[in-house]
Amino acid sequence: MFEDNRSKRIMIVAHCILNQNSISDASANLRSQFTEIVERIMKENIGIVQLPCPELQCLGLDREDRLGGMRPVLEENTRIRESMLREGNLKLLEREIEKIVFQTTEYRKHGFEITGIIGINRSPSCGVETTTVKNEEVEGTGVFMEMLSEALTKDGQTIRMIGVKTGEIQESLNRLEALLKKAYKA
């Protein structure tokens, strides 16, 4: 089954890697997408699965504060993180994560390789190695990525995760290259 021309390789990416229009006000470094990351994935013939934007889903495009873009980014990220931790938002995220786990299970069941998950470091929701807490960028995982990682682990799935930053293009590409090398060795 599925023995046609498809690569049977998938990369899961944070929503804003493909759509910078979704991120919080005053934090976009790029006009539309993280082109360098997208092109590198495409060069390897890896299909791209876009995660939902957890903040947009829970808080709306204005993140429940139309003046949020007037704050320093780390201060606004802290406010967003605290909002994401509200019980109703956590329940919404759980439902979104169930859909993602279903997709990864389906792909794997049919012999597809999930090459990795790429998040956005510093993000209060999608950070992988760093996130924002108490107005500082700190080591740690964003709310959504932490919940996703836990759900995948609970389901018995191990998927490598990396974080990138739109303001650090070469470092982000280096991180992606390392992820791809590990995938090829696996």
C-alpha positions as CSV (number, residue, x, y, z in Angstrom):
1,M,0.0,0.0,0.0
2,F,1.2,3.5,-0.8
3,E,4.0,2.2,-3.0
4,D,3.7,4.9,-5.6
5,N,6.0,7.9,-6.2
6,R,5.6,9.5,-2.8
7,S,8.7,9.8,-0.5
8,K,6.9,8.5,2.6
9,R,8.8,11.1,4.6
10,I,7.1,13.7,6.7
11,M,8.3,16.8,8.7
12,I,6.0,18.4,11.1
13,V,6.5,22.1,11.5
14,A,5.1,24.9,13.7
15,H,2.4,26.9,12.0
16,C,4.4,30.1,11.7
17,I,7.2,28.4,9.8
18,L,4.8,28.4,6.8
19,N,2.7,31.4,7.9
20,Q,4.4,34.3,9.6
21,N,1.0,36.2,9.5
22,S,-0.2,34.1,12.4
23,I,2.4,35.2,15.0
24,S,1.8,37.7,17.7
25,D,1.9,41.4,16.9
26,A,5.3,43.1,16.5
27,S,7.3,39.8,16.5
28,A,7.5,38.9,12.8
29,N,11.0,38.9,11.4
30,L,9.9,37.6,8.0
31,R,7.2,38.6,5.6
32,S,5.5,35.3,4.9
33,Q,7.3,32.1,5.8
34,F,10.7,30.8,6.9
35,T,11.8,30.2,3.3
36,E,15.2,28.8,4.0
37,I,13.8,26.0,6.3
38,V,10.9,25.3,3.9
39,E,13.2,25.1,0.9
40,R,15.6,22.8,2.7
41,I,12.9,20.4,3.7
42,M,11.5,20.4,0.1
43,K,14.9,19.7,-1.3
44,E,14.9,16.4,0.6
45,N,11.4,15.5,-0.8
46,I,10.0,15.5,2.6
47,G,6.3,16.3,2.9
48,I,5.4,19.1,5.3
49,V,2.6,18.9,7.9
50,Q,1.7,22.2,9.4
51,L,0.8,22.2,13.1
52,P,-2.1,24.4,14.1
53,C,-1.1,27.7,15.7
54,P,-2.0,27.1,19.3
55,E,-2.1,30.8,20.3
56,L,-4.3,31.7,17.3
57,Q,-6.6,28.8,18.2
58,C,-6.9,29.8,21.9
59,L,-6.4,33.5,22.0
60,G,-7.1,34.8,18.5
61,L,-4.9,36.8,16.1
62,D,-4.6,39.7,18.6
63,R,-3.8,37.2,21.5
64,E,-6.7,38.8,23.4
65,D,-5.0,42.2,23.6
66,R,-4.9,44.5,20.6
67,L,-2.2,46.5,22.4
68,G,0.1,43.5,22.9
69,G,2.5,44.5,20.2
70,M,3.3,47.7,22.1
71,R,5.0,45.6,24.9
72,P,8.5,44.2,24.7
73,V,8.4,40.8,23.0
74,L,9.4,38.8,26.2
75,E,6.9,40.6,28.3
76,E,4.1,39.9,25.7
77,N,5.3,36.3,25.4
78,T,5.0,35.9,29.2
79,R,1.4,37.3,29.1
80,I,0.6,34.9,26.3
81,R,2.1,31.9,28.1
82,E,0.0,32.6,31.2
83,S,-3.1,32.9,29.0
84,M,-2.3,29.6,27.3
85,L,-2.2,27.9,30.7
86,R,-5.9,28.7,31.5
87,E,-7.9,25.5,31.9
88,G,-10.1,26.1,28.8
89,N,-7.1,26.7,26.6
90,L,-5.3,23.6,27.9
91,K,-8.4,21.5,27.0
92,L,-8.5,23.0,23.5
93,L,-4.9,22.2,23.1
94,E,-5.5,18.6,24.2
95,R,-8.1,18.2,21.5
96,E,-5.7,19.6,18.9
97,I,-2.9,17.3,20.1
98,E,-5.2,14.2,19.8
99,K,-5.6,15.0,16.1
100,I,-1.8,15.3,15.6
101,V,-1.1,12.0,17.4
102,F,-3.8,10.4,15.2
103,Q,-2.0,11.7,12.1
104,T,1.5,10.5,13.2
105,T,0.0,7.1,14.1
106,E,-1.6,6.8,10.7
107,Y,1.6,7.8,8.9
108,R,3.7,5.4,10.9
109,K,1.2,2.5,10.6
110,H,1.6,2.7,6.8
111,G,5.4,2.8,6.8
112,F,6.0,6.6,6.6
113,E,8.9,8.2,8.4
114,I,8.2,11.1,10.6
115,T,11.6,12.9,10.1
116,G,11.0,15.4,13.0
117,I,9.1,18.2,14.5
118,I,10.3,21.8,14.2
119,G,9.2,24.4,16.7
120,I,10.1,28.0,17.3
121,N,12.5,28.7,20.1
122,R,11.5,31.5,22.5
123,S,7.8,30.9,21.8
124,P,5.6,30.6,24.9
125,S,3.8,27.8,23.0
126,C,6.0,26.3,20.4
127,G,9.5,26.6,21.9
128,V,11.5,23.4,22.0
129,E,14.9,24.2,23.6
130,T,13.9,27.7,24.9
131,T,10.7,29.4,25.8
132,T,9.6,32.6,27.6
133,V,8.9,32.6,31.3
134,K,8.8,35.7,33.6
135,N,9.9,38.1,30.8
136,E,13.0,36.1,30.0
137,E,14.0,33.6,27.4
138,V,14.9,30.5,29.3
139,E,15.8,26.9,28.6
140,G,12.6,24.9,28.4
141,T,9.7,24.0,26.3
142,G,6.6,26.0,25.3
143,V,3.2,24.9,26.5
144,F,2.0,23.3,23.3
145,M,5.2,21.5,22.5
146,E,5.5,20.1,26.0
147,M,1.9,18.8,25.8
148,L,2.6,17.4,22.3
149,S,5.8,15.7,23.4
150,E,4.1,14.1,26.4
151,A,1.2,12.9,24.3
152,L,3.5,11.3,21.8
153,T,5.5,9.7,24.5
154,K,2.4,8.3,26.2
155,D,1.4,6.9,22.8
156,G,4.8,5.2,22.5
157,Q,6.1,7.5,19.7
158,T,9.5,9.0,19.7
159,I,9.9,11.9,17.3
160,R,13.0,14.1,17.3
161,M,12.2,17.8,18.0
162,I,14.2,20.9,17.3
163,G,13.6,24.6,17.7
164,V,14.6,27.3,15.2
165,K,14.5,31.1,15.3
166,T,13.5,33.2,12.3
167,G,16.1,35.8,13.4
168,E,18.9,33.2,13.3
169,I,18.8,31.7,9.8
170,Q,22.1,30.0,9.6
171,E,21.9,28.5,13.1
172,S,18.4,27.3,12.3
173,L,19.6,25.7,9.1
174,N,22.5,24.0,11.0
175,R,20.0,22.6,13.5
176,L,17.9,21.3,10.6
177,E,20.9,19.7,9.0
178,A,21.7,17.9,12.2
179,L,18.1,16.6,12.4
180,L,18.3,15.4,8.9
181,K,21.6,13.6,9.4
182,K,20.1,11.8,12.5
183,A,17.1,10.8,10.4
184,Y,19.3,9.4,7.7
185,K,21.2,7.3,10.2
186,A,18.1,5.9,11.9
